């Protein structure tokens, strides 16, 4: 890969005199106001003084010659002026030596001042193609505060605001900061400072009910729902399908988020693989952990790529270097810098302990402590503020890490508010090429809709789900083998029991039906980890407007229909004929249909509770407990007449009751049941199949009504699953 060409103005020696003249005019422009400021303005805290001076320079209107200066000279003037060295600055600018000696050093392409260029050992990727979006976005917060709603229980996303609440915890306090296009804005600070919370508020992921203040996008109030569609948000955890390849992961994301069809999605993925440096591992599976799959740095780049397929103008990344080694972390940071430089994206990220080389890639640092903004500006100015406040930064010490310790100690010694922005100060955002209206043109209005129709979303999600199922041995191969082996084993254990008569044979057949239902209903819980894994990805994708939750639930249901039908036939075929149940094709087909409905009902039940429970351990506990309760109240252990009235509702909610009755009616009902003798006494039949059904309180008409109830359970659990997922995905924090 090749380093992008350094801007010409930093390498042409002929430009030195032009910037020398600009610097002189800049000094003349600022000299009167700064002389008055230095003489007449007092600040109790030196940090406040330097902070105000930096804001004064940056908030100058567009006619200021300061805006024509490159970043190195801007930093020099800011440093000299903010340390009140006005006389020294005047002497320096008036010196004829400056243009021949100092400026060539400052503007040299090899100068250390050009800290925005990547380190020589880590070259930027090749220049990325021009982005599709025409509008750049500047973010700004004004007097932003956030109080965390106390958690009532695991269902706090449904219930919030009751009487059993602790005092709200203030996470952010009067935050004022900004992020500009073409720059990387890093939010830093110690643990618990509010970094991720601020990032989520900027990304529109947190509900405004507990947020005070304003978040402005191009000087307009943010429309969170629309803004999430045009931005990308990369979480700290890499929520990816481990069995999909890198190319497939990006392709499915592109198909869901781009409206142009498969050809445009494939072209976008091809370019993105090149941008991200993932061409060599395009056909490798993602994998999990360090045991197999791609490396941690590559996995992190895939996560970033998933949220870049729709070419967002604004990208939010939570801890992009978390868990990576220094080389991988630098590669990821360099990639982000390249995107900001070449594509004009507004990139906002949180960072905890970046290395010095990574730190140099950031254009702006927002330093938080206890919810307050300690610093909002460049790394160089942070260093100057530390020096000006009397702190000596040791050699080979990270400025950011040192500043966190220094500022916290300074805060303990002073009662001055850590939010050292002046009360009357209002930061003016550079307008330049920024458009004033957030959603100005038809292209943007169109982007607010879903890229695909419901049918297209169902097909894409179904294809991705099929790939994931067939490659998951625990869910596909194990489930298929389990059904076939269980059918053979049960068939041989209960061999020809259906052809025998007598009370023992009758109880044995009933025991077979009960054990079959226990096996069928309990075995589907192994799909819980798959549902929980998909839930993370679903919440991430739907929160950014990739597709509808209803499309996911529908595709998930449709894909399981043929798969579970195959499982039902693999179980029913051997067990039905080996046990010797009712010898008719009609009876076998009905038995297989009931088995299929049982598996679908159980699958829907697990899907519903996988949307509700927070983790696998609680999921297995809840599902196992409810299954045991359904078994207890099914009518097999305790007859319906003996169940207490206050528990009778569990009898009708039991997933065991209806298929168990279907098995009995299929075996002993109909015309054949009237002729089939179950018990003989002295050579005479004293119990026919129809009589046994009457003893159990069953009728032949319940054969299909019970199936209808089972179908209702399937639909009901799927609808409930949709409602819960909808609340999880669309109800923000």
Beta strands, then each sheet from edge to edge (+ up, - down):
strand 1: 139-148
strand 2: 169-179
strand 3: 184-189
strand 4: 211-217
strand 5: 220-221
strand 6: 231-234
strand 7: 314-317
strand 8: 346-350
strand 9: 364-369
strand 10: 372-377
strand 11: 677-681
strand 12: 684-688
sheet 1: 2+ 1- 4+ 5-
sheet 2: 6+ 7+ 8+ 3+ 9+ 10-
sheet 3: 11+ 12-
end
